[in-house]
Amino acid sequence: MSVPSPEPTDAAPAVPGPQIRQLILQLAASLAVLSLAWPYYGIRNETLPWPQTALAIGAAAGLLASLSRQPWWWRVMHALFAPLAWSVSTLGIDPGWFLLLFITLLLVYRGAAGGQVPLYFSNRPTAAALARITAELPDLRFLDLGAGIGSVLLPLARERPDAHFTGVENAPATWLLGRLRTAGLANCDWRWGDLWRSDFAAYNVVYAFLSPAPMAALWNKVEQEMPPGSLLISNSFAVPSIPPTYVIDVADARQTRLYCYRSGNPRH
Ligand SMILES: C[S@@+](CC[C@H](N)C(=O)[O-])C[C@H]1O[C@@H](n2cnc3c(N)ncnc32)[C@H](O)[C@@H]1O
């Protein structure tokens, strides 16, 4: 059977931009230190001592991160950023390499930059567990939100030719790789797009391996769009404040947990 294309919906990702806040924090620390250091050394007709200035910016950024109660890893990153940036600048590397690295990272990790969802893959035992969970479902219409390179869809679509599988992915490099890997599968739709602009109504199982950040917003979207009795399966990340209908512990090295939630939306 064919499943209609996920149309854009109004359910926006209720995930603010913490990356922007961190950039502003680093910028504020730099401005604070430079606005004191530049006039000070300018009046004395001395050159700005960049190593010390970078250390001062790092200290100011670390302090601001602590005052604004950032998690410890952000405090460390803020404290180290300016001193490391100065150290690397002394190596004389062509700036084009940094641009190239930035573009490459963006092609692969777009999800991390835009919505706090990095790239990592479901493993084979997890795909096998998903096959077992959905084995009894007739008319299976399965959507992988942020489908990566097809680590889940590829084995499932091969095992269930009677079912229909859709993957939505928004990082260009992973989308392309997944597109190539799933190209020969007639029951697998590989789509370029934003999961938040996909309509879940046509699916009875939605699989997510994202991060803790979007889980509350994701559950709201599931409840609004999926028919009652549909299943949200979340790899590793539980929906806050919502008890799962059941949890599957996968027998793998990383002790994967699959949190399974039945949608109970009575509006359908
Ligand atoms: C942790 S990986 C999981 C990949 C795959 N589902 C799996 O289990 O192997 C999360 C994926 O979601 C993608 N992603 C993040 N935000 C997205 C968005 N808003 N729309 C579509 N894909 C997104 C990332 O690019 C990444 O490939």
The ligand as an ORCA input file, in Angstrom:
! r2SCAN-3c Opt
* xyz 0 1
  C      20.441      9.505     16.614
  S      20.280      9.562     14.885
  C      19.245      8.158     14.606
  C      19.356      7.623     13.211
  C      18.446      6.427     12.907
  N      17.063      6.691     13.259
  C      18.917      5.218     13.653
  O      18.245      4.860     14.618
  O      19.948      4.669     13.288
  C      19.170     10.951     14.715
  C      18.990     11.396     13.288
  O      17.977     12.397     13.255
  C      18.322     13.357     12.260
  N      17.559     14.567     12.580
  C      17.768     15.427     13.606
  N      16.849     16.395     13.607
  C      16.028     16.147     12.551
  C      14.886     16.812     12.010
  N      14.392     17.905     12.577
  N      14.277     16.263     10.935
  C      14.763     15.141     10.350
  N      15.852     14.495     10.816
  C      16.475     14.980     11.893
  C      19.824     13.493     12.425
  O      20.423     14.031     11.264
  C      20.219     12.037     12.653
  O      20.469     11.373     11.441
*
